[in-house]
Amino acid sequence: DEPADLLRSSMTDALRVPLGLLKQVREVLSEPTRLPGVATQLNDSVRGLLNQMGEVDPARSPLWTKRSLQRRLETVRVPYRELIDASRALGGKLNTAFVAAVADAAGAYHRECGAPVESLRTSIAISTRTESSGSNAFSLAKLLVPTGEMPIVERFAAVNEALAQAREGAKTASLDTLATLSANLPTSVLTRIARTQSQSIDFATSNVRSGGVPLYIAGGLIVENFPIGPLGGVAFNATLLSYNGSLDIGIHIDTAAVAEPELLRDRIERSLNQLIYAAPRPSTASAAEATTSKKRWWTRLFG
């Protein structure tokens, strides 16, 4: 509970400083009826943030314990349409398929290295944007994912449920709140909080949206577009970027933690393909409707 205690003690003085917010204060004062709602929202946000900070259970991998400045990037590419169709057919979303596949691969990696583990903790950015949000809003959620031996479809269902719970909890723990508070906290406190939090996470996952059409740089076509997500003290960060009909995945690895990067990459690729082939196939009518819908979208954009 150390990070939460640090945050509570520091907030006593930090919150005396205006939370950056002269504009917001002016808006609130111009509409006094908003005051109760603003107070409730701030209280909920801080409570949600404290709950996140209170999760200090150590990372669970018996293998990925070392950290270094040595880095390696592995890449995987899978077809966008096939994976998103599989996600929907299994009752989830693209994030579910991605996290489930990485969890499946992480479990296989541990078993093949002689150190089976039943669960690992991952982090993922979850959108908390609402109709009233002025810009993108995100919260960084942590969740335990099953990594023991089980059918890929069963793992998908378990991860889907865990993500649903994480989304519910993330509604009040936005990164905007963290950014506002961190601007007023001592660097030493922030460093200790960040270190403690990273030590509770085995690996990170991220999903980034890119162009749905071909992109060019100085007239040259971008053929593949692999992202590199920050490690922040975890063993690896698998980041997915959707681009032009494909899902380009960059696996940014701390090689002191993951001794066999190629094995991890191969298992992630295998798990993604297993999900694609395990999902029920859409009917011919549904496939035709999806194609027609895509054509209508393309016509609206370029017609």
N, C-alpha and C positions, 0 to 999 in steps of 0.2 A: 504493500500500500504506500510505499515511499514516494512515488511520483505524485500521487493524489495529495499526500500531505504537503509536499513541496509546493504544489500548485495552490493549495488552500492558503498556506502561510504567506506566500508571495503576493497573492491576490489582495490581501488586506490593504497593502500600500499601493499595489499596482492599479487597482480599480479606482483609486482617488484621482488618477490621471484621466482626463476625458478620453474615451475609447476611440479616439480619432475621428471624431464624429461631430464636429461642429455642424456639419450639414444636417445630420440626422437629428441632432438636438433642435435645430431650428424648425425642421419639419414637424417634430413631435409637439413643440410648443405652439405651433400654428394650428394643431389639431389636438386639443387636450383630451379628447375622447380616446385617443390612441394610447395614452399613458398606461392603463392597466394591461393592455395587450403587449406592449413593449416590455414591461417588467416581467410578465409571465414568460415571454419568449426568451429573454435573457436568462432567466432562472432555469428554464428547461435546457437551454444550450449549455450553460455551465455544468448542470447536473449530468447531462449526457457526456460532456467532455471528461468530467471526473470519473464517470463509470468506465470510459475507455482507458483512462490513465491508471485506473485501479487494477487493470488486468496485467499482472506481472508474473504470471505462471511462466517458468522458463521454457525455452524452445525444447521440442521433444526429440529431435533427431539425435541418435547416438553417433552418427557419422559426421554431420555438418556442424562441427563444434569450433573449428579453427577459423580465424579471420586474418586477412592480409590485404596488401595493396595490389596483389597480382590479379589480373583480369583476363577474361576470355569471352568472346562472343560466338555463340552458335546460333544457327538460323534454321527455321522450319517454315515451309510454305504449304498451305492446304487450300482447297477451293472454298470460297466464301459461301456460295449458294448451297452446296452440299451440307456444310456444317450447320448453317443457320436453319435449313430445313429439318435436319436431324434434331436440333435443339427444340424446335417447335413440335415436332412429332412426339418427342419424349416429354412434352409438357413444361419446358423451361425456355430460357433465353440463351443467347450466345455466351454471355458471361458464365452461365451454369456449365455449358459444354466445355469452355476453356478451363475453368477451375477444376472441373471433374477430371479432365484429361491430364492436367498437370499433377493433380493429386494421385491419379492412377499411375502415372509415370514415376512419381517420387516413391510410391510404395514398391513398385517393381525394382527400382534402382536399389533400394535398401535390401530387398530380399536377395537380389543377385549378388550383393556385396556381403551377404551373410549377417545382416543386422536388421531383421524385419521389425517394423514399427506399425502400431495399429492406427495412429493418428498423428498429424502434423498441423502446425498452425500457419496459416497464410494471411496476408493482408491484401486488400483490394479496394480501390477507390470506387465509391458508390455515389451516383448522382442523387442529390437531394433538391434539385431544382423544382420550383413550383411555378404556377402561373404568375405569382407576384414577384418572382426573382428577377432582378435586373440583369443578371448574367449567369453563367454556369455556376453551380454550387455543388460541392462535393464533400464527402466525409470519408475518412480512411477507416475501413472496418477490418477487424481481426476475427477470424473464425477458425475453428478446428474442422479439419476435413479428414474423412476416413481414408486410410492408406493400407489397410489390411487386404488380404485376398478376398475379392468379391466380383460378381459380374459387373461389367462397365455400366449397364443400365441401372443396376441397384445403386452404384456409386453416384450416378447422375442424380437419382432421386434424393439421396441423402444430402448431396451438395446443394441441390435446389432448395431444400427445406432450410439448410443452414444459411444460405444467402437471403432467403426471405426474412428470417429472423434478424440477420445483420442489417438489412435495409430498414426494418422497423426501428432498430436501435440507433441507426445512423441519422434518423430524421432530426434529432436534437443535438448531434455532436458534429457540427459543420466545421470544415477547415477554416471558414471565415472567422468563426469564434476563436479558434486556436491562433490564427494569425493576429487577431486583434489583441488577445491576451499576451501572446509571446512578445509583442512589441514593447510591453511594459515589464517583462520579467528579466531578472539578471541573467547574463550569459551562462554563469555557472549552474544555475537552476535548469535552464534549457538543455544544457549539455548532459546533465545527469538524467533528466527525464528522457531525452532522446536515446541515451545509451541503454537505460533500463527497458524502454519499449522495444528497441531493436533486438535485445537479448531474449525477448519472449516470442519472436517470430522466426520460423524456419525458412520460409521463402515468400517472395512477393509476386503478385500478379497484377497486371494492368491491361486495360483495353482502351485503345486510342482510335478514334475515328479519323479517316483520311478521305481522299477524294474517291468518289464512286465512278469517276471517268479517268481516262489517261491524262497524266500530268507531264509537263515538259519543263526543262531548265535550259535556257538559251537555245531553244529549238530541238534539244535532245530529249527523246522519250525516256521517262523514268520507268524502267522495266520492273524493278523490285524495290521495295522501300521498307527496310528492316529497322525497327526502333531499338533504342538502347535505354532501358529504364534504369534509374539510379538504384544502387544496392542499399545504401543506408544501413549497413551492418548486418544484412541477411546473407544467406548462402548464395542465392541467385534471385534474379528478377526476370520473370517471363512476361514480356510485353507483346500484346497482339495489336496489330494495326491493319484495318481493312482497307484495301486499295485495289481498285479496278478489277473486281471479281475474284480477288484472292485475299487470303489472310496471311500476312507476313509477320512472323513471330521472331523476335530477337530474344535470345536467352543470355542475359548478362550474368556471368558466373565469377564468383570468387574461387579461384582454383585451389586455395588452401582448404576451403570447405568441401568443394566437390572435386574429388580426386580424378574422376573419370567423366569429363564434360561430354565426350562423344556418346557415352552410354546414356547419359541423361537426355541428350538431344534425340537419340534414336527412340528412346522409350516415350518421349512426349509425342513424337511424330506417329509412332505406332498406336498410342492411346487415342489420338485424334481420329485416326482412320478407323479404329475399332468402333468409336462412337458413331461415325458416319454410317458404317455398315450394320450396326446393331439396331438403328432406329427403323421403325416401320416405314415402308415406302409410301409416298403420297400417291393418291389415285391419279389416273390419267387426266380426269377433269380438273383436279386441283392444280396439276402441273401446267395445264393449258391456260388456266386462269392467271397463274403467276406470270407466265410468259407474256400474256396480253397486257397485264398490269404494268410490267416492265416496259413494254413498248409504248404504252400511254405516257409513262413518266419520261421516257426518252424524247417523245414527241413534244411534250410540254417544255422540255428544257432546250431543245435545239430546233423544234419545228417552226 
